[in-house]
Amino acid sequence: SADASGEEGRRELGLDGKLILGFTGFIRSWHGLTRVIDAMVAMPERDDLHFVVVGDGPARSELEDYAAEKGLRNRVTTLGLVPRDRVSHYVSTFDIALQPSVVAYASPLKLFEYMALGRAIVAPDQDNIREVLTDGEDAILFDPDDTDAFTEAVVRMCRDDDLRRALGQAAAA
């Protein structure tokens, strides 16, 4: 099951007892992953938050440098490229699966992976994403034009275990 794999993955990463924010994919600047660091900074009371990135790309060092600048480098794990059959193993560790930004024409495969594994999802509220997800039913969608909306959505998800569970179950269904 995804839960068993998730527990195994958490142990492997040394992240037992953490609330894991996760992203999978190619790390490009336009993915907005530094916004995840900003969301973590907005919750100083949540020292159990950890950001796991499955993937690699040209903006990896930018993300790691930004986390260091904000004093959170030890709470970000960038796994780099992992074998295809290991991706779901790591995604299963995510409590909250993130899509901070997406171009208007994409139908990100990661969303389907997140859903299949019953993850709670935060994604931008735009046409191509609404073809896959429904705000408040199987994900929390945020206004991509509002700079605070992503952080607000992540904070809301971090503070509500029941919401995460319900959205993850609906996503899997």
Wavefront OBJ file of the C-alpha trace (Angstrom):
o trace
v 0.000 0.000 0.000
v 1.025 3.631 -0.431
v 0.963 4.089 3.349
v 3.345 1.187 4.001
v 5.673 2.421 1.256
v 5.414 5.935 2.697
v 6.471 4.798 6.166
v 9.383 2.841 4.696
v 10.418 5.870 2.623
v 10.231 8.187 5.635
v 12.530 5.880 7.629
v 14.939 5.655 4.699
v 15.066 9.476 4.440
v 15.291 9.937 8.225
v 12.000 11.849 8.229
v 9.850 9.903 10.700
v 7.429 12.236 12.466
v 7.812 15.012 9.896
v 5.042 16.684 7.916
v 6.331 16.307 4.370
v 5.684 18.779 1.588
v 6.647 17.195 -1.710
v 7.237 17.879 -5.376
v 8.258 15.583 -8.174
v 9.566 16.626 -11.547
v 12.168 18.612 -13.399
v 13.349 21.558 -11.277
v 12.983 24.725 -13.328
v 12.725 28.286 -12.002
v 9.192 28.669 -13.335
v 7.997 25.777 -11.137
v 8.177 28.265 -8.255
v 9.684 25.857 -5.727
v 11.222 28.707 -3.708
v 7.606 29.572 -2.815
v 7.521 26.340 -0.796
v 10.397 27.699 1.307
v 8.436 30.949 1.780
v 5.414 28.934 2.959
v 7.623 27.106 5.475
v 9.000 30.439 6.731
v 5.381 31.585 7.227
v 4.875 28.740 9.746
v 7.703 29.130 12.271
v 5.673 27.065 14.756
v 5.874 24.054 12.403
v 9.463 22.950 12.912
v 8.331 19.483 11.797
v 7.905 20.607 8.173
v 10.240 19.096 5.608
v 10.333 19.614 1.831
v 11.219 16.618 -0.341
v 11.942 17.111 -4.049
v 12.078 14.055 -6.308
v 13.912 15.175 -9.426
v 16.687 17.383 -10.666
v 17.129 20.309 -12.981
v 18.750 23.670 -13.643
v 17.063 25.409 -10.666
v 18.099 22.820 -8.051
v 21.024 24.888 -6.735
v 18.854 28.045 -6.729
v 16.307 26.209 -4.547
v 18.980 24.838 -2.194
v 20.686 28.253 -1.936
v 17.369 29.979 -1.201
v 16.584 27.430 1.539
v 20.036 28.049 3.058
v 19.517 31.818 2.926
v 16.229 31.356 4.864
v 17.876 29.040 7.409
v 15.986 25.965 6.185
v 18.615 24.062 4.178
v 18.504 21.158 6.671
v 14.741 20.876 6.085
v 14.951 20.408 2.306
v 15.881 17.088 0.708
v 16.540 17.111 -3.042
v 16.818 13.495 -4.154
v 17.901 14.193 -7.708
v 16.950 11.724 -10.411
v 15.594 8.448 -9.073
v 14.762 5.308 -11.060
v 11.263 5.472 -12.537
v 10.039 2.564 -10.398
v 11.133 4.413 -7.220
v 9.205 7.632 -7.850
v 5.965 6.363 -6.286
v 7.949 5.085 -3.279
v 9.070 8.647 -2.537
v 5.786 10.329 -3.497
v 4.140 8.031 -0.928
v 6.097 9.895 1.776
v 4.402 13.210 0.877
v 1.691 14.492 3.216
v 1.035 17.365 0.822
v 1.903 17.094 -2.871
v 2.630 20.409 -4.535
v 2.312 21.965 -7.969
v 3.336 25.574 -7.160
v 3.163 26.722 -10.780
v 2.315 25.299 -14.184
v 2.162 26.609 -17.727
v -1.318 27.027 -19.200
v -1.004 24.230 -21.766
v 0.369 21.466 -19.522
v -1.478 18.474 -18.115
v 1.127 17.517 -15.520
v 1.516 13.756 -15.160
v 2.650 14.335 -11.578
v -0.933 15.260 -10.649
v -2.141 11.824 -11.749
v 0.670 10.174 -9.788
v -0.212 12.251 -6.713
v -3.896 11.300 -7.073
v -3.217 7.590 -7.635
v -1.212 7.557 -4.390
v -3.930 9.381 -2.441
v -1.887 12.477 -1.685
v -3.442 15.795 -0.614
v -2.698 18.242 -3.451
v -2.152 22.008 -3.676
v -2.196 23.319 -7.259
v -2.953 26.513 -9.218
v -6.579 27.308 -10.034
v -6.420 27.493 -13.814
v -8.297 25.858 -16.697
v -5.856 23.045 -17.441
v -5.656 22.051 -13.775
v -9.455 22.204 -13.331
v -9.664 19.562 -16.073
v -8.041 17.204 -13.538
v -8.788 18.544 -10.044
v -11.739 20.155 -8.240
v -11.082 22.737 -5.526
v -12.248 21.576 -2.105
v -13.097 18.088 -3.377
v -9.816 16.404 -4.301
v -7.367 19.308 -3.959
v -6.935 22.868 -2.754
v -6.553 25.164 -5.751
v -5.081 28.642 -5.296
v -5.208 31.822 -7.382
v -1.919 31.782 -9.344
v -2.044 35.589 -9.678
v -2.171 36.167 -5.906
v 1.352 35.926 -4.471
v 0.047 35.006 -0.987
v -2.511 32.417 -2.142
v -0.045 29.525 -2.470
v 1.294 30.072 1.056
v -2.253 30.387 2.439
v -3.257 27.100 0.780
v -0.176 25.271 2.104
v -0.651 26.693 5.623
v -4.315 25.648 5.586
v -3.380 22.131 4.485
v -0.599 21.845 7.105
v -2.962 22.841 9.903
v -5.812 20.471 9.007
v -5.108 16.721 9.227
v -8.741 15.845 8.432
v -8.739 18.013 5.304
v -5.523 16.354 4.081
v -6.970 12.902 4.681
v -10.310 13.680 2.992
v -8.716 15.319 -0.073
v -6.216 12.476 -0.435
v -8.954 9.855 -0.270
v -11.074 11.753 -2.813
v -8.049 12.164 -5.100
v -7.362 8.422 -4.980
v -11.007 7.667 -5.733
l 1 2 3 4 5 6 7 8 9 10 11 12 13 14 15 16 17 18 19 20 21 22 23 24 25 26 27 28 29 30 31 32 33 34 35 36 37 38 39 40 41 42 43 44 45 46 47 48 49 50 51 52 53 54 55 56 57 58 59 60 61 62 63 64 65 66 67 68 69 70 71 72 73 74 75 76 77 78 79 80 81 82 83 84 85 86 87 88 89 90 91 92 93 94 95 96 97 98 99 100 101 102 103 104 105 106 107 108 109 110 111 112 113 114 115 116 117 118 119 120 121 122 123 124 125 126 127 128 129 130 131 132 133 134 135 136 137 138 139 140 141 142 143 144 145 146 147 148 149 150 151 152 153 154 155 156 157 158 159 160 161 162 163 164 165 166 167 168 169 170 171 172 173
